[in-house]
Amino acid sequence: MSTRFPSMRLWRAALASAAVLTAGPAAAGNISSEYTKLVAERDCSVVSAAGEEGGDWANLVCNGYRGFPVMIAYSDLRESLHYGFPPAGDLAPRWESFGGFNSTGDTIEWRIETDDDGPLPFATIHRWTISRGDGDGEVQVLVVEKVALPGGEGCVVGYVVATGNGSANEQAREVADGFARDFACFVDPPEIRKGSVELPQTYVAQQ
């Protein structure tokens, strides 16, 4: 895995590109999905990290969709992800995860709205695997997050339990399309959808 810092020139170029995408009034457009792969060893740069003696944690910046980065914070066999541009340039945005040990899949679904100004991502859907911690195996959850535009916020919008839920993918898209764009981060409560399996305990760090 690379240990270099992300190129500031590329970072600023991505910000400028996103600013162009978000500039000017636009009518509502068509909504579709795009998919990107995320393999940390290939797609990410380490911003800061410590080994086991330092707490075994790391902050990474990764390739996302068309210049929109993905940030991964890792600590104690748990992850927290942020999609889009970090608030005030903070490369370790607020921690949002689950209480149990967890990991994310290698495919991110981006919900895209396309209008006269071009495509703009407004939400992501990402599959998480969470340990029950009681010897009963794991639970899969589709986590819906708001994509942070430059100067805006990104956060969890909703949780859709995929285990025991045959319509989880459709429900996750409904949550993304219905809630993400107007969602007030850390003010509005996340939307929760489930089938026959309860949502694992979630955790959001206080500011």
N, C-alpha and C positions, 0 to 999 in steps of 0.2 A: 504494500500500500504506500502511496506517495506521502511524503511528509512535508511537501512544499506548501507555502501559502498560495492561495489563489491569486492569479495575476490581477492587480488593481486596474490595469488598462482594460482587460477583458470584463472585469466587474462593472466598470463605469460604462463601457460600451453596451453591456446588457441592460443597465439602467436606462441609458438613452434610448435603446430600442424599445423597451417597455413603455417609456414615456410617450413615444410616438404612437404606440398602439393604443394608449389610453387617452390621447389628446382629442379634443373636439367632441361636439355632440353627435350622437349616433342613434338611429332607430334600433328597436329590438331586432335581434337577428336569429338565425337558425342555431340550434343547439345540437352538438354532436360529441362524440368521444374520440380522443387520441390516446395512444398508449406509448409509454416509455419504459425502458428497462433501467433498473437500478442495482448495480453490483458494486459494492463499496470499493473493492480492490481495484476495479477498473474505472469507475465513474466519479470517484470522490478524491478530494484533497484534504489532508488532515490540518486543521487550524491549530488545535491544541490537544494534548493527550497526556496521560500518565499511566505508568504500569501498575502492577498489583500493589506495590508499596505505596504508591500515591493515590490509590483508590480505584484504579482500573476504570478510567473514564476517557472519553474522547469527544471532540466536536469536529464534524466534517462538513464540508460544502461540496455538493454533488451536482452533476448535470441533470437538468430537468427538461422542461418543454420550451423550446425556442428562446433560450436565454433566461428563462425563469428558473432559478436555482432551487435545490432541495437541501435543507439542512438537517443533519442527523446529530443528535446528542445521544451518547451511549454511556450508561453507568450501571454497574451491578446487574448485568444480564437483562437490562431493560433499555428500551429505546424511546426517544421522543423526536418527532419529525415536524418540520416546518416547511411549507411549500410556498415559494415565491420570495419576495425581497424582505430581508429582516428589518424590523422597526429600528430606526435610527442607526442602521448599520450594525446592529448587535448580532454577532455570529453565533450566539447561544440564546435564542428566544425562549420564552417561558416554557417550562417543562410540562408536557401533557402526555400521560402514559397510562399504564395499568399497574395495579398493585402486584400482580404475579409476574414471574419471569416471562419475557415476551420477545418476539422478533417480527419483522415485517417481510413481506414477499418481495420478489424482484420485479414485479410489474405494477406500474402506477397508471390508473385510468384518470385522464384529465377531461373534465367537462368543459367544452369550448363553446363560446358564443361567437358566431361569425356574422358581421354586418358589413357596411360599406367601408369601415376602417380596417377590416381584416379580422383574423381570429384572436380571441382573447380568452385565456383560461380563467375560470372563476371558482372552480372547485376541483378537488381530487378525491378519488376513491382508492383506498389502499387496504389490502388484506393483511391483518395481523393474526398471529398465532400466540395465544396466551395460556400459560400453564395454570391449571386449576389449583395446584398446590395441595390437593387432597388425595392424590393417588388415582384420580379418575381421568387422567389424561389431559387433553388440551381443548380449548375453545377457539374457533376462528371468528373474527369480527371484521366487518368492513367498516373502516373509519372514514368518515366524510369530513374533509377539511376545506375551509375557505382559503383560496390562494391570495397571498398578500401582494397587492400592487404597490408600486413605489409610493411611499408615504402612508400606506394603509396597514391593516393588521391581517394576520392569518391565524386560524385557530380551528379547533374541532367544532364542527357544526352538528354532527350526529354519529350515532353508533348503530350499526345493523348487525345483529348476531347472525352469522352465516351458518353455524352448526345447527342442524335441526330446522332450517328455514329455507325452503325450496325456492322462494322468490327473493332471496337476499339481494342479488344484483339489481333487480328492477327496483326494489325498495331503496337501495342506496342512491340510485339515479334520481328517484323521486325526491329524496331528502336533499340531494345536491341542488337540483334544479329549483326546488320550492323554497329553500331556506338560505342557501349560501350567500347569495349576492347582497341581501339586506341584513345579514346576521351581524349582531353587535357582539364582538368577541369579548368573552369573560363577563358579559352582562346577560345575554340571552342564554337560557338553559339549552344544552344539546338535545336534539331530537333522538329518541331511542325507539328502535324497532327490533322485535325479536320473534322467534318462533317458539319452540318448546324448551329452549335453553336460556337460562338467565344471563344477563350481561355481566362479565367479570368486573370486579371492583376497579374503578377508574381513579386517576390521581392527577390533579392540576396544581402546580406550585403557586403559592401566593406571591404577589409582587413584593 
